[in-house]
């Protein structure tokens, strides 16, 4: 990726207006204007993607230039890209992949110009491929030139699968194309084949594409997708000195008003999309956050941003402007209304004005959180909820009548919804809007618990609102703490021009929701008596949240106002009476609003008893927030001063860094167990500098998948020091290669200094193999714990198990002549140990497979299975249940083998065919499947106690037992998922004859 030569700007780019098309890039909950241009230079074709179309004539700017060659792909967006808001425009979504370039998702107008542009791109690709074919047939093979003497850091073998070229299916008609395109094309072509149809087929546009996009945009993709739970939550670190922290957004250099681009100019500007990576099912995604080592700004995009000295200079200027922010901003107060309500799956049955209009003056911003919006099975499994729109409409009708409001963002994850409005007077001062979600249910995949968040910048102050629903039950306060830490660790916003942003990297954070913390007082009658006597202070002394904050176990840096209202949970619905059910819940302040940040003053903190729809009462908090507003005149003065100083210093000095360490050793690395090492980087030069970890030659990421650096880039002022952590974490995506010895804890990181030299960091260590991530066939051949088997023997077992797998497809039984010593186990001992524990101790367990385990217990269970053959397993039933799910998810090949995936979906409607398919599985896979089905059917016999349903179990286990092949993950549809669920349901609902 590179910046286009300046002569291309003035010649090919501007002269070829017919070969350009405008659109928007969809990334990180944001739409950025883009200009695509097809450029030809010396017989080579380049697809240019310009970041700021309105500035291209005035001055060249850094941009992407993607060569059109054998690595170039342009395809339509996958059908599972589900958005929140319904788009009324006729748009086309395309995905562009290229050599050494980030994958781009673009939205273009579905018109004649766009399709003509596609046609030109296609023609260029065909021309390049034709030229390449001719060269291959005409030119003799020449030996590769020897490498030069320059030292090159070691390169690791790339174990990623090669990209799969999409097959193209011709649509039956061109109904997806605009009529004007069909007419114009037909008049210019003599061929009997409709060229528009051919064009649509070439780029994968099916006949119902436009309709599909509109249907998808009605849906909320967070209902289907939940980010994975791994890695185990790590408490957020306080901001480190010297780290690049965009919580104070960096203002841009002054721009002439006639060229300024305002993304907020139209009414729909706040309706933005989420990053495409989250469109895939959580079971298919990697089980680490995107920022682990492949943040959009850490590799190709960063190379684009800093591909020229001009780009580096611009970012250094923005960094220094941020440091001098106090010299050009004024603090102005704005009113912020926040509210939260657990609505218990009910529909609105009265006006919300007593909640949302309880103040005489209108707020400038509303941020409203809901929990348990929909308790139906469909919502639980991430489907659409009809109640979402009912509550949105009820909120709109009840906003303060003295102001008109614009919706900034809405995000929903199952029953959690967060919606933010701003007074229309200020809508043009809102920018950089993004939304994210984190599920903390079982394995982080069930979205019934977790958090949703919206962030944006208002004037020059960054805001982040988090709405969360944490683990239930009085005794589970540690799970609530874990959920909080999990959300903090995994909630990351990805904006195009910034490194990944965590929750704490914002000026103002408001955390609201049903936090579910109860009282350490278990006598409901005693609690109710103290409430009647207005002894609220005494009750707050035993409030779990207060105690967790005081002991610094959760919400340590957050503040909460004084609570002068009675507990908001639990009431008989439609009344103000305490819970009179058989469980007789102890009243508690489950619903809370906390905040962190400077210039925040709470005016009111209250409950709203008038609303009786739910078993919770809504609460609200009114804040006055001091917002940083830029004084343009002072800002211009500071900007010009910075430019003058940088001009003078850049001519005299080069940047330089010193590192406190360059060699790092990680000993006894284990599956799912985080290890960290730290070192210091110091700017020992005379000028500010920017550093970043960059990929080595031929690598797409700067490190192996089990490693990351935090932060992975940043700015340093002269004499400034920054602490960097190197983190090693083996997830399900990297465990198999480490188990079988194809990978090792060895890597070299390249720390690049702009305008300076590269620094090399050596990573080494040893890995302890795990039964998690090892194939079923290999485990069946192990009579001992995996840690007792030498790595060379493990490799031999892996090779033998492949042969055994192939043989077992043909034979149901071992030959009679096989010795007992050589005969493999029928199922892995690890599966038997986990299932036997659950069968004997957990059938009556309430909310089994619905409540997450504890991370410490999960690690103990994994260690126990790796090092011994235990008679009993440590940890609670929920932890053992989650360990079983993690084991199944980490299998390198699922129980229903990849090669039978399509047949499995095709026969899901016929129980006879399903049984035949299972009989054709390799022996270990066949036995494990039947063993699990027998166990799950037994669990369902106790559903009145464990709250399990066949639908819930089938949905959970189908995504683990029946996984699409890796090259099919992106193309898996909701219909495919439903067929897999039906396949499992057929066995769960069948009789016990087998």
N, C-alpha and C positions, 0 to 999 in steps of 0.2 A: 504494500500500500504506500502510496506516495502522493506528494503534491504535484499537480500537473505543471509542466514547464510553462513559463510565462508566455511563450510564443503561441502555445495552444489556446490560451485565453483570447488572445487578440486575433488569431486566424481561424483555426478550425472551429473553435467553440462558438464564437459570435456569428460566424458566417453560416452556421448550420442550424438555423432556428427550427427548420422542419424536423431536425433530429433531436429535439429536446421536448421534455414533457414535465409539467409540474405535478407534485404530489406531496404526501406527508409521510414521514417515517413514524411508525408506531413502536414506541419503546418506553418502558419504565413508567407506564401510566401517563404518557405524554405524547402529544403530536408535534413533530418538528417539521417545518416546511423544507422541502427538498426540491432540487432541480436535477433531473436525470438527463444526461446528454451522451449521445453516441459520437465518439470522436475517432477519426481515422488518422494515423500518422505512419508514414513509410510502410504502408501495407498492413500495419497492425491496428487492431480495434481495441478501444478502451471505453468502458462504461463509466462516465464521470458522475459522481453523486455530490452535488454542491450543497453545503450546509446552510448557506444564507443566500437564497436566490436574488434578493433585492440589492445585494451589494456587489454582484458579480461584475457589473459594468463599471462601477466606480473603482474597485480595487480587487486584485486577486486575493483569494482567501484559501486557507487549507481545506482540502477536500479529499474524498476517496476517489481513487482511480483503480478500477477493477479490470484487469486484462481479460478480454474475451478469448479464452483458450479451452483446453480440454477440461479444466477444473471449473469452468463457468456454468452455472445453472440458473435458470429463471423459471419458477413454477408458481402455480396458484397456491394460496394459503390453504392449510389443512382445514377440514370441516369442523374440527373440535375447537376452533378459536371462538370462544363464546364471550360476548361483551355484555355489559350491563345495560347500556342504553340502546334504544332502537334508532337506527340511522335512516333518515328519510332520503338521503342522497343515494344516487346510483353510483356505487364505487366498485372498484376492482382491487383485490388484495393480492399482492405478489410477494414471493420470497426470493431473494437474490443471494446466491452463494458464489464465492470466487476465491481465487488463489490469494492467500495471505490477506484476506479481508474478512471483516465481521459479517455474520449472516444478518441480512437486512429484511425487515418486514415493512412494506410500503403500501400506502393506500392512494390509488389514482382514480381520477374520474373515468367512468366507463363510457368513453366517447370515441369518436372516429380518430382523433389525434392520438389517443393512447394506443389504440390497436394498430395504427399505422407505425407508431414508434416500435411496438412489439415486433411488427413485421420486419422492420429494418434491423433490429437486434438479432432476430432469427436468421436473417439473410447473412449478417456478419458472422455469426457463429458457424453457419453452414460453410461459408467461404473459408474460414479458418480451418475447420475440420477437413475440408477437401484439400486444402494446401498441405495440411499435416499428413494426410493419407498419401498424397503424391510424393512427398519427401521420403516417407518410409519405404515406398516401393522403388524409388529411383536411387536413393543414396546408400552406399555401403555403410555398414556399421563401423564406426571409428572408436578406438579406445578412448575412454574418458581421460582428459588431461590430468596430470598429477597435481595434487594440492600444492599450494605454495608453502613457503617455510613459515608463514605466520602461524603462531600457536592458536589452536582452536579448542574450546572447552569440549570435554567428552559429550557425545550425543547418546541419548538413550534410544533404545529400540521403540518405535512407535507401535504400541499394541492395539491401538484403536482400529475398529473395523473400517475398511475403505468405504467412501461415500457410495450410496446406492443411487443410481440414476432412475428417476421416476419413469415408469412406463406411461405411455400416452394412450388414452382411449378416445376414440372419435365420438363426439356427442351426436345424438340423433337429430338434433335441430339446432338452430342458432337463436333460440328464444332468449338465451342469456345475453345476447348482444343487442345493442340499441338498434332500432329500426333504421335510423339514418345510415348506420354503418352497413347494414345489409343492402340497402338501396344503392348507396354510392359505389359499393364494391361490385355489385352485379352489373352495373352499367359500364364498368371499365374492364371487365374480364370476359373473355370468350369461352373459357373453359366451362364445362357443365358442372364441375364441382364448385360449390360455393366457397370462395376464398375465406370468408369470415368464419365459416365452419371449420375449415382447415386450420386457420389461425387459432381458434379457440381450442381445437384439439391439441395443437402443437404445444400449447402452454398449459394444458390440463384444465381448461375452463369447461366444466360440464354444463349440460343444457339448463340445469336448474341452479346454476351458481348464484345468480343475483338473489333468487328467492332464498337459497340456503343462507347467504350472508345476512339477509334481513331477519330470518328466523333466529339465526345465531345471535344477532345483536340484541334481540329481545331478552336473551337469557343472561343470567349472571354466572360467569364462569367460576366464581368462587364457590358456587354450590356444588360443583363437581370436583374441584381440585383442592387438595390440602397439601401444603408443603410438608415434606417428610420430617420426622422428629429428630433425626440425627443431625449434627453431633449432639451429645448430651449437653444440656444447658450449662453455659459458663457465665458466671455473674459478669455483667458489663463492666469494663474497666473505666475508671474516671478518665476524662480527656487528658492526654499526655502533653507535656510541654513541647511545643514545636510541631505538633502534628497538624496536618492540613485539615482544618475543621470548618466545613462550609455551613455550620450552624449559623454563622453570621454570613449571609450570602454575599458573595463578592460582586460588587457593582461593576458593570461594564464601563469601558472607557466612553467618554462622551461621544454621542453619535448625532450627526445632523438630523434635525427633525424630519426632513423630507425623505430620509432613508430609514427612519426608525420603523421597526416591524413590531406591531402589537398583536400578540396571540390572543388577546382578550377582546378584540374588536367586535367579534360577532357573538351572538347569544349562546352558541353551542361550544364556545371555546373551552369551557370547563369540562365538557363531556369527553374524557380522554380514555385511552385504552391502557390495559395493563400489559406488562412485558410478555412477549410471546412464550418465553420459556415456561411460564406457569400454565400454559394452556394444556399441557400434557397431564395425564393422570399421575397422581402422586406415587402410585405404585411403580410407575415406569421411570420416574425421574430419579436422578442421583440423590442419595440420601444425605447430602450435605448442602448447605446453602450455596447459591450461585456464587457468592463472594469467596468461596473456599479457595479457588485458584483460577477462576475463569470469569471474573467480573468483566462486564463489557468495557470498562475503562482501563483494564490492566494489560491488555495485549494489543490487538489490532487497532482498536479505537484510540488507545493512547498513542500508538505510533502515528496515527493521523493527526491527533491533536498537537503533537510535538514534532511533526515531521519536518518542520522548518524552523529556522531561528526566529522568524516572525511569530510563529505559534508559541514557541517557548517564551519569548519575550512578553507576549500578550498575557500568558498565564502567570508569569512572575509579577507583572504589573497588577493583575487582579488580586494576587496574593498580598502584595504590599498595600494595596488599597484597603483590603480587609483588615490589615494590622492597624491602619490609621483611621479606622471607621469613626471613632469618636470625634475626629476633627471636622467631619462634614455631615453628621446626622443630628437631628433634633428629636426629642422624645415627645410623642403626642399620645394622648390616652384614647383608647377605644373600649367599648363595652362588649364583653364576650359571654354568651349564655351557653352553658353546657347542661345536659340532662341525660339521665339514664333510667331505663325501665325494663324490667323483666316482665313480659306480657303473658307468659305462661301459655303460649300457643293460641291465645284468644284473638278475635277480630275486634277492631275498635267499635265500641257501642255508645260512645258519647264524645262530645267535643273535648279537644285537648287544650282548650284555651286556659283552664285553671292551672295548667302546668306551663304552657309556653307563653302565656300573656299575663303573667302575674306581676309584672313591673309596669309602672306608668310610662316609662320611656323605652323605645325599641332598642334592642341590642344591635350592634354592628355585625356580629357573627353569631350564628347558631351552630352548635355541634351536638347532635343527638344520637345516643346509642340505645339500641334495643337488644334484648336477649330473649331466647325462646320464642322467636317470632313465629316459628312453625314447628310443631312437634310431630308432624306426620312422618311416616316412613320415607316417603318420597323426598322430603326436605332433608331428612337425616342422611340420605345417601346422595346429597349434593344435587338434587334435581331442582326444578323450578318450584317456587312457592307462590301460590295465588295471593297469599296474605301480604306479600311485600308491597304490592301496589296499593292495597287497602290502607296500610299504615302510612305510606308515603303521601297518599292523598289526604289522609286525616291530618298529617303534620302540616301540609301546605295550607289547608283551610284554617289552621289555628295559629299561624305565625302572626306576629304583632301587626295590627292593622295600620299603624302609623308609618310603616316603611314597606317598600317593595323589595323582595329578595330574589336572588339568583342562586340556583343550586350549583355548588362547586363540584361536589363529588358524592357518589353513593357507592358503598361497597358492602357486600353481604357474604357471609360464610355460614351456610345452613341457617341457624336461628339468630346469629349475630349480625346486626346491621348498623352501620354508621353512616349518617347523612349530614352534610355540612352545607350551610347556606351563608351568603354574604349579602349585605345591603347593596342593592344595585348601584348605589352612588360610588361604591368602592371597588366594583368588579374589575376595573382596569388596573388596579393595584395588586391583584392576586396573580401570582405566577408560579411556575415550577410545581404544579399540582401532581401528586402521585398517591397511589393507594397500594396497600399490601395486606396480606393475611397470613396467619400462622395457625395451623390446627394442632392441638395438644391432646387430642383423644388418643385412643389406643394406637401405638406406634406413630403417633402424630398424623394419622390418616383419617380418623373419624373427626369430622369438623363440629361435633356437638359441643366441644370445649376448645378454647383458644382465644385468638384476638384478631381484630381487623383494625386498620389504621389508615388515616389520611394525613398527608403532610402538604404544606404549601408555604410560600413566602408572601407575606403581606407587607407592602412597602419594602423595608429592608430587614424585617424580622421573620425568622423561620418558626413555624408552628408545626407541632405533631400532636394529633389526637388519637388515642388508643382506646378502643372499646373491647373489653375482654369478659369472658365468662369462664371462671376458673373451676377447678374440681370441686365436687359437692361433698356432702357428709361432714358431720361435726368433727370427727377424729382425723380427717384427711388434710389438716393444715399444711403438712409437709408437701403434699402433692400440689397444693395451691402455690406454695413457695416455688416448687419446681416449675409449675406452669408459667409463673411470672418470669423466672430466669430464662426459661425456654423461649418465651416471646421476645424478651430483650435480646437474646443471643441470635435469634433467627429472623427477626423482623428487620429487613434491609430494603431500603429504597434505592433504585438504580435510575439515576438521571444521566443524560447524555454527557454533560460537561463536568461531572463531578465523580470522585470515587464513591463507592457505595456508602450510603448514609444510614447509620443506625438510629434508634429512637433517641438516644441521649445526645446525638449530635444536632440538636435543635435548640434554638433560644428558649422556646416555651413548649413544654410538654404537659398535656392534660390527659390523665389516665382515669377512665370512668368505666363503670360496668357493674355486673353482678360478680363481685370478687369472692363471694361465698364464704368469707371468714365469719365464724360463729363466736359464741361465748364459751369460755372455759367454766361454765356453770350449767349443769345438766338437769336441774330441777325446773321444769317449765312453770310450775306454780310459784316458786320463789322468785323467778325472773319477772313474772307478771305482777307480783305484789310490789317489787321494787319499782317497776314502771308506773304502777298506780300511785306510788308515793313520790314520784318524780325523782327517784334516786338514780338518775342516768349516769352521773359521774362514777358511782360505785360499779355499775355494770361495765362502763368503759375501761375500768381497771382490769377486767377479765376478757376484754375484747381481743380476739386472736390477731387481728390486723395490727392493732396498737402494739401488742407484745412482739410480733414479728418485726415491726419497724424499730422498736426500741432495742431489740437484740441484734439488729442489722442482718436479718435473714431474708428480708424482702422489702421492697419499696423504701430502701434506706435513704435515698436522696430526695424523696418526695415529701411534700407537706400536705396536711389536711386541716381544714378549718374545724372549729369547735362544733361538735354535734349537739344541737339543742332540740332535736326531734326524736320521737320514740322510734324503736326499731321498725324497719320497713318490711320485715318478713317474720312470720308467715301468717296470712289472713285467710279466712274462708272467702273464696271468690265472691264478688258482688256485695261484700259487706266490709265493715270495719272491725269485725270480731276476729280474735285470735284463732288459730287453727284448732278446730274441734274434731279432726279426724282421729282415727285410731292411733296414728303415730304421734299426734299432739306435739308438733315441732316446737322447740324452744325459740322464742322470738330472738332475732339477731339483726344487726346492721349489715346485711349482705351487700347492699347497694351503696357504692361509695364513689366519690370524686376526689382525686388527688392531683397535685401539680408540682412542677419544678421549673425554675427559671427566675430571672430577675425582672423587676418592674411589673410584678403580678400582685394584685391586691384583690382579695375576695370580699365582696360586698355582702353576699347572702349565701347561706348553705341551708337547704330546707327540704322537707318532704311535702307531698301534695296528697293529703288524705282524701280529698274530694273524689279522686278517681278510684273506682272500685272494680275495674275490669278484671284484674289479675289477683294472684295471691301475694304479689309484691306491690308496694306503693312506689310511684315514681319519685325521684329526687332531682334537684337542680342546684346549680351554683352559678351566681353572677359574678364575673370578674371585671375589673378594670385593668387593662394591660397597656403598659407603656411601649409603644411601637416606634421603631427607629425609622424616621422619615428623612430622606436625603435632601439636603440643601444643595441645589444644583450649582450655585455659584461657588460655594466652598469646595464642593466635590471636584469641580473643574480645576480649581487652584491646586488642590492636593494632587490630583492626577498629573498635572503639568510639572509639579515639583518632582514627583517620582520619576517621570520620564527623563527629566534633566539629569537627575542623579544617576539613573541607570545608564544613560548615554555616556556619562563621564567614566563610570566605573567599568563598563563593559569594554571600553577601549584599552583599559590599563591592566585588567586582571582576568584570570581564568578561574572557574570554580574548582573547589577541592574538598574532599571528604576524608575523615579518618574513622576507622571502624575499630571498636574495642575487641571484636573477635571475628575470625573468619573460618573457624573449624568448629563443627557441632556434632556431638554424638548422642544418639537417642538409644538407650539400652532397654532391652526386653519390651519392645513395642507389642501391644496386644490389640486385638479386634475391639473397636468401639471404645478405646481408652485413650483419652487425650494426653499428650505430653507437650511441654512447652519449654523453649529455651529463649533467652533474651540477649540482645547486644545493643550497643549504643552507636549511633552515627553522629558525628560532629562536623559541622561546617567549619573547617579550619582555613577557609579561603577569605577573600576580601569582598566577595559579592554574594548576593542571594543565589541559591541553587535549587534545582528541581531534580529529584532522583526517582527511579522506578525500577522494579524488577522486570526484566524483559525476557522473552523466550530465547532459547538457544537456537542455533541454526537448524532448520527443518522441524522445529517444535512449534506447536500452536499455543501452548501454555508455558508460563515461566517456570513451572515446577510440576512434579509428578502429582497424581490425584490425591495422594495421602498427605501432602504437605501444603502449607500456605504461610505467607508472611503477612503480618498485620502490624502497621499498615504496609501496603505493597507499593505505595508511592507517597510523595509529600514534598513540601517546600521547607527549606531551612534558611534562616537569616545568618549572617556571619556570627560565628561563635555560639550558635544555637545547637543544642543537643536533643536528639530524639531517641526514644526507646522503641525498638522493633522486636516483636515476638515472632519466633518460628514455631509453628504448631504442627505436630504430626498426629494424624487421626485416620485410622484404617476403617473405612466404611465397607458396605457390601459391594461397592463398585471396585474396590481395590484389593479385597481380602483374598479372592481366589488366586490371583497371580502370585501373591505373596505366599499363600499356603503351598503352592506347588513348586515354588522356587524359580518361577519365571521372572519375578521381580524381587527386588531387595531394597532395604532401607539405605539407599545410596542415591545421591543427586548432587548436582552443582547448580547453584543459583548465580545469575548474572545481575548484579546491581549496577544499573547504568546511570551515569551522571551527565545530564545535558551539557553540551559544550565541554565535557570533561572525559575522563577515562572510565572503563568498566572495572568493577571489583568482583572477584569470584569467591563465593562462599561454598565450602565443602560440607555436605551432609552425609553422615554415616550412622550405622547402628545395626542392631539385630532384631529380628522379628520372631515371635513365638507363635507357631502355627495354631490354628483353631479349627474345631470341627464345624464351626459356622463358616460357610463359604466353601466347604468341601463337598464333592459330589456324593450322591447317595450310594453309588456303586463302590466308591473308595471306602466310605464309612462302613459298608457292610463287610468289607474285607479286613477291617481293623478289629481285633479282639481286645486291644489295649487302648487306653486313652491316647489321643493324638500326640500329646507332648512326650510320651514315652517312645515314640517311633522316630528314628533318625530321618532327616530330610531326604537322604538318598533313598531310603525305603519308601517314603511317602511318594516320591516321584515314580518309583517302580509300581507301587500300588495303583497310582493314577493311570499308568499305562495298562496295567493288567485289568483294571476295572472297565476300561473302554472295550477291551476284548470280551470281557464278561457280559457287558451290556448288549453287545451285538449278538452273542450266543444266546442270551436269555430271551431275545425276541423270538427265537425259533423253538426254544424248549421251556416247558413249564416247570420241569423238575431237574435237579442235578442228576448226572449219571450215577447209577448205583455204585459204580466203582470208585467214586470220589471219596477220599478220606475225610473224616470229621474235621481234621486240622485244616484242610484246604477248603472245606465247604463254607461259603460266605454266610453271614447272618441273614435271616429273612428280611429284617428291617434294621436300620442303624440303631445301635443301643441307645444313642442320644434321643432319638425320637421316642423309643419305648419308655425311657426314664421320664421324659417330660409328660407324655400322654398318661402314663400310669399314675403319676402324681396327681394330675388334674382329675383323672377318672376316680381315684380313691378319695380325694380330699376336696374337690371343687364343684361337684355337680350341683350342689345347693347354693353355691356362691352367688350372691346378688350382683348383677351387672357384670358377670364374667365376660371377658372379651370386649367389654365396653369401657372399662376403667383402666387407665395406663398403670404400668408398674413403676417402681421407684428405680432411678438410675443406678444407685449403689447396689441394690439387690440384683438388678439385671447383670451387672458386672460380676457379682459373686457367683451367679448361676452359670455364666459363660465360663469363668475360671474353673468352677467345679466340674463341668462337663469336659473341659479340655485336659484336666489333670487327674481325674479319678473316675471310678464307676461308683457313684455314691448310692447309698441305701436311701437317703432322703436328700431333698434339694432345699437350700436356704431360700428364704424370702417368702413373701405372701403369695396367695393364689393368683392375684392379678399380675405380679411380676413373672411367675412361671408361665402364665398364659401368654404374656407378651413375648417372653423368650421363645416360645414355640413359634409364634408368628415371625419373629426376627429370623429364626432358623430357616423357615420355609422361604422367606423373602431373599435370604442370602444365598440360596442354592444356585450354583452356576447354571444349572438347567432345571426348570421347574418340574414338579411331580408329573404333570402331563407334558411330555417332551415337546420341544419346539416343532419337531417335524410332524406332529399330530395336531398342531394347534388349529389349522383350518378345518380338518376333519371333525375335530371336537365341536367347533361352532356349527358346522353343517348338520351334525346329527343330534344337536341339543334337543330337538323336538321329539325324538324317538328314543324311548328308554332302552329298547332292545339294541339299537345301534350304539348307544352310549356304553352299554355293558360290553359289547363286542370290542369297542375301541379300547376300553380299560384292559381287557384281556390281552391286547396286543402290545401293551407297554412292556418295557424291560422289567425283569423280575423285581428289582428293588423298588422301582417306581410304582409298579402294580401293587405290590404288597403295602407300601406306605399309603397309597390312595385308599385302598380298602380298609386299612387299619384306622385311618383318620375318619372315614365316613362312618364306621361303626361307632367310634367314640362320639362324634358329633350327634349322631342319632340318639345316643344314650343321653347326651346333655339335654336334648329337646324334650325328653320325657320328664325333665324337672324344670320346665320353662316357667311354671308358676312361682318358683323360688328364684331362679337365676335371671329371669326377665329376658331370656333369649327367644328369638323367633327364627323360623326356618329362613325367612327372607334376609334377616340380618346376618346370620351365619353364612348363607350362600354368597351374599355380596362381599363379605370380608374374605372368605377363603377362596372364592373364585379368582380374585385378583392376585392371589399368591400361588395357587395351584395351576392356574391356566394363564400363563403369561404369553403375550405375542413375542415372536422372535425379535431380536434387537433391531433389525432393519424394518420391522413393521410397527414399532411403537408409535411413531408419529402418525401413522395412518389408521390406528385403531379408532373405531367409531363407538358411539354409545350403543348402537345396535350390537356390535361385537361384544361389548361388555355385558349386555343383557343376555345374550346367548350363552356366554360363559356362566353367568349366574343361573340360568335355566338348566344348564348341564349339571351343576352341583345340586340344584333343587331337586332334580329328578331322583338322585340317589338318597337325599335326605328324606324325601317323602315316600320312598319305596318301602315295601314290607321288609321283614327280617329274614326272608328265606335264604339270603346268602350268608 
